[in-house]
């Protein structure tokens, strides 16, 4: 299953909802959404600074990761960045793939 690193920043309304419902309720709500897409949560952490929440998700495919990102961002109460994670073996395969490319101006 593809893995995604999700970094989120709560908007004021989202932070108010988190204060009202608490962290475990928020984690459970996210887990329910991920499970409905056929995925699982590997880890879920709250943070502070530029990022309020960090989640690593195993999703069945890229479509599920994209659908989750769209739904969450469309809510308007949290903004997330969804970053595909690449294994070392996947990187090895990419390193061995020949690409025909001409740099601009070359």
Secondary structure, DSSP 4 states (H G I P E B T S, - for coil): -EEEEEEEEE-HHHHHHHHHH-HHHHHHHHHHHHHHTT-EEEEEEE--SS-SEEEEEEESSHHHHHHHHHHHHHHSSEEEEEEEE--HHHHHHHHTS------TT-
